[in-house]
Amino acid sequence: MEKLYIICLILLSVSSCRGKNIYSDKKEYGYKGKVKVVIKRTYNTSTLHDSRYIPSDSSAISTDTYYFNEGGNIDSAKTERRLATGELYYYKRIFALNKSKKSGWTSFSATNEELLHGKIIWNALNVYTETVYTNQNKTTYEIRSTLNDSFRAVKIYIKGFDNLGQISQHDLQDFHLDKEQNTQLYKTTHLDNNSTEITNYEYLEIDKLGNPIKLLIKKKNNGTKTLVTIDYTFY
């Protein structure tokens, strides 16, 4: 569950954004236009004959849906992920805002059981720290995000903790953007052993506003490719 949240966080950062110097989730995640609902579907390309082909929705390994308010911030989200067993794993998140900035969230299972919750502290205009807790208040992640002047993520520092409170993950992610603020690649440095991984983004289709609607995410180290399709509803 905790790792699924980190994956969703990274998948959000795929597009471009410009505008007034006021933060919103829409700007951080790079969407253009008055987005209301964003649906991301992820496919394992090893099951496709052509990685650019869009398969049926039922073959998606995960579907993430984000609901934005008119101010451009996420009120709620839900994730469905198909496990190796073929089972569907589901959870939803409800977000809290403080002065038009995200301040925390709580996730719930399909049976409405609390799973995790997060607290977000803004350390500066463009820097915030998110701490993720279990329903027993054990810390599982500390995530520090640094944004540029367009509020796009340029660095994400991640610490993960095991059940004993020991560090189990210690990573730094550096995002490389083009002049339109599109993510071109990000480099993950595993700080425990200084190894690195490169992940590239290839934009296959965009809509008339400049939002990506189909992209290929490629890991340079092992050649793994993931196809992502995105549908938008606007106010």
N, C-alpha and C positions, 0 to 999 in steps of 0.2 A: 504494500500500500504506500509506504513512504517513498520508495523508488519511483512508483508511478507518478507521484506528485512532482518529483524532480523532472521526469521526462516531459510531463505536460508543461512545466514552466519553460523548458527549453524550446519546445515546439511552438510556443506562442510567439517567439521572437523571430519572425521570418520576413518582414516587409518594410515599408517606409512610412515616414511621418514628418510633417512640418506643421508649424502653427504658433499660436501665442505661447508665451513662456509660462504656462500654467499646466501642472501635471495632470494627466489622466491615464488610466489603464490603456485606453485606446491609443494614446501617443506612445506609451512604453512598448506596446506590442505591435505598433506600426500600422494601424488600420486607417484608411481614408474614408471620408463620408460619415454620415450619422449611423454607425452600425448599431443594430439592435440585438441580433443573434448571430453568432459565428459557430459553425459546425465543422470540425476537423475530423477527417477519417484517415486512418493510417493503415497501409497495406505492406505486407512483407513481399518484396519483389521476387524473392526466390520461388514463389508460387505462381509467378506470372510469366508468360511467354515473352511479353514485351513490357518493360518497366514503365513505358509511357502510356500503356493502356489502362483505362479506368475500369476496374472490375465492378461487379455488383456490390451494393452496400453490405450485403450479408457476409461478404468475404473479408471485410475490414477486421484487422486484429484489435483496433481500438477506435472509439468514437468519443470525441470530447466536444461538449456543447457549452458555450459561454453566453450568458445573458447580460447585456449592457444596459445601463440606464441612459437617460438623455444627456447626462453630463459626461458620458464617455467612460464611466467606471463599471466594473463587473459587480453585479448584485449577487449572482449565483452561477454555479457551473455544475455539470454532471459528466461523469466518465463511465463508459462501458468498455471493458477489455475482455477479449476472448483468450482464455487460458489455454495452455497446451492440451488440457484434457477436453477442450471444446466447450467448457463451461463459460458463461458470461459473468464477469465480476463487475459490480456496479457500486458507485458511491457518488454522493453529491456534496457540494460545498456551498455554504452561505457566508458571504463576506460582510465585514463591518467597515464603515467609513468614519473618519474624523477630519472635519474641515476639508471635505472633498478628496481626501487621500485614504487609501486603504490602510486599515489599522489592525486587521486580523481576520480570521475565518475559522469555521468549524466544519468538519466533514462528517457525513452520516452514511450508514450502510443502507441497503435496500429496505431493511426492516426498521430504519430510523434510529439505529444504535449509534451513539457518538464514537467515532474512530480516532480522529486526530483533531487538534486545533492549533492554530498559528497566531503568534503575536508579531506585529510589525512596528518597528520604531524607526522614525526618520531621523538619521544622524545629521543630515544636511539637506539642502534643496534637492540634490541629485544622488543622495546615498541613503539606503535604508537597510536595516537588518531584520530578517525574518527568522523567528525561532519556532520550530515545530515540536509539539508535545503529543504524547500518547494521551488516552483518556484517563491515565493514572498520573499525569503530569510529569512523565519522564521525557527528557529532551532527546529527540531523535535527529534533528538537523538544526544547524545554524547557517543561514545563507545571507551573505552581505552582497548587495547589488550596487554597482556604480553606474550611473547613467550619464550620457553626454548632454549637450545643451538642447537637443531635440527630445530628450527623455528616453532615448534608446539605450538598452543595456550594452555596455562595453566591457565590463568585468563582473564576473560572479564568483565569489569565494564561498566554497561549500565545505562544511564539516559535518560528517555523519557520525552518530554514536551508537554503540551496541547496547544490549540490555544491562550491561554493567557500568555504562557511562563512559566507556573507553572509546577513543576515536577509531572508527572503522573506515572512514572515508575522509580524504583531505585533498581537495581539488581546487584548482584555479582555472576558470574559463575566460579566455580572451576572445571577444567578438570583433571581427573585421567587417566594416561596413563600406559600401560604395558612397559616391557623392549624393545619391538619392536616399541614403540611410537604409538601404537594403542590406540585410545580413548576407555576406558572401561566404564566410566560413567562420568557424570558431575552433580555437585550439584549447584542448583540455590538458593541463599539466597535473599529474598525480604527484603531489608534493611529498608523499612518503618515500617515493623512489625516483622522483624526477623524470619519469617517463612521460611521453606526450602522445596525444591522439589528435588528428586533424579531421574535422567534419566539414564537408563542402555542401553548399546549397545551389541547386540548379533550378531556375524558375522556368517552368515549361509553358505556363499560361498565366496571364493576369487579366483583371477586368478593366473596364473603361476608366475606373478611378485610380488604377495602379495597384490594386490589392491582388496578391497571388491567389490563384484558384487551383493551381496544380504545381507541385514542386517535387524534386527528387533530392533526398538527403543522402549523401554518400560519405562513408567513413573511409578515409584514405588508407589507414593502417591495415584493415582486413578486407576492404572491398565491399562491405555490406551496403546495400542500397535499400532505402525506404521511400515509398511513394506516399505523398500526402495530398489529399484533395480538400478544398475549403469552400464552403457555401456561406453566403451572407444574406441576412435580412436587414433592411434599413428602415429607420423611422421615416 
